[in-house]
Amino acid sequence: MRRSKPQPIRNKLDLADRTQVRLVRKRLGLSDAELTAIVGRIGNSIAAISKEADQHRATTLPKPDDVPPDPVIAVVGDQTTTEITATAPMS
């Protein structure tokens, strides 16, 4: 008697399957607590979890430290523009 192995549902996350949870967490860059909170809030659909993780990531992006403040950018932009116009060949 050959019985077929039950196939997992591809678009649902099974929180009891540690391997599947680890792979989804790694792919989405989430911690255990974040993944559990998202699943508790919106359900176990992998597409919905991915969408929610993208929205969460977009709203919590840190500001880069290497970008100078606005006045420095404006001054550098003005100097560059002046230098380009001063050295441009006259036709």
C-alpha positions as CSV (number, residue, x, y, z in Angstrom):
1,M,0.0,0.0,0.0
2,R,1.5,3.2,-1.2
3,R,0.1,6.3,0.3
4,S,1.0,9.7,-1.0
5,K,2.8,12.1,1.3
6,P,0.6,15.1,2.1
7,Q,2.0,18.1,0.2
8,P,2.3,21.4,2.2
9,I,0.2,24.3,1.1
10,R,2.7,26.5,-0.8
11,N,1.2,29.9,0.0
12,K,0.7,29.4,3.7
13,L,3.3,29.5,6.5
14,D,3.2,26.6,8.9
15,L,4.5,27.9,12.2
16,A,5.0,24.4,13.5
17,D,7.5,23.7,10.7
18,R,10.8,25.1,12.0
19,T,12.6,24.9,8.7
20,Q,9.9,26.8,6.8
21,V,9.8,29.5,9.5
22,R,13.6,29.8,9.5
23,L,13.7,30.2,5.7
24,V,10.9,32.8,5.6
25,R,12.5,34.8,8.4
26,K,15.9,34.7,6.6
27,R,14.4,35.7,3.3
28,L,12.4,38.6,4.8
29,G,15.0,39.7,7.3
30,L,12.7,39.4,10.3
31,S,13.3,38.3,13.9
32,D,11.2,35.5,15.6
33,A,9.2,38.1,17.5
34,E,8.6,40.3,14.4
35,L,7.4,37.3,12.3
36,T,5.2,36.0,15.1
37,A,3.7,39.5,15.5
38,I,3.0,39.8,11.8
39,V,1.4,36.3,11.6
40,G,-0.7,37.1,14.6
41,R,-1.9,40.4,13.1
42,I,-2.6,39.5,9.5
43,G,-2.5,35.7,9.2
44,N,-0.3,33.0,7.7
45,S,-0.3,33.9,4.0
46,I,3.3,34.2,2.8
47,A,2.4,36.9,0.3
48,A,0.7,39.0,3.0
49,I,3.6,38.5,5.4
50,S,6.0,39.6,2.7
51,K,4.0,42.7,1.9
52,E,3.7,43.6,5.6
53,A,7.4,43.1,6.1
54,D,8.2,45.4,3.1
55,Q,5.9,48.1,4.5
56,H,7.5,47.7,8.0
57,R,10.9,48.0,6.5
58,A,10.0,51.1,4.4
59,T,8.6,52.9,7.4
60,T,11.5,52.2,9.7
61,L,14.5,52.9,7.5
62,P,17.3,54.5,9.5
63,K,18.7,57.8,8.2
64,P,22.2,57.3,6.8
65,D,25.0,58.9,8.8
66,D,27.2,59.7,5.8
67,V,24.8,62.2,4.2
68,P,25.8,65.8,5.1
69,P,23.1,68.2,6.3
70,D,21.0,70.2,3.8
71,P,23.0,73.5,4.0
72,V,26.3,71.8,3.1
73,I,24.7,70.2,0.1
74,A,23.3,73.5,-1.1
75,V,26.7,75.2,-0.7
76,V,28.5,72.5,-2.6
77,G,25.9,72.5,-5.3
78,D,26.2,76.3,-5.7
79,Q,30.1,76.1,-5.9
80,T,29.9,73.4,-8.5
81,T,27.5,75.3,-10.7
82,T,29.6,78.4,-10.5
83,E,32.7,76.5,-11.5
84,I,31.1,74.8,-14.4
85,T,29.7,78.1,-15.8
86,A,33.0,79.9,-15.3
87,T,35.0,77.2,-17.2
88,A,32.5,76.5,-19.9
89,P,33.9,77.4,-23.4
90,M,32.2,80.3,-25.1
91,S,30.8,79.7,-28.5
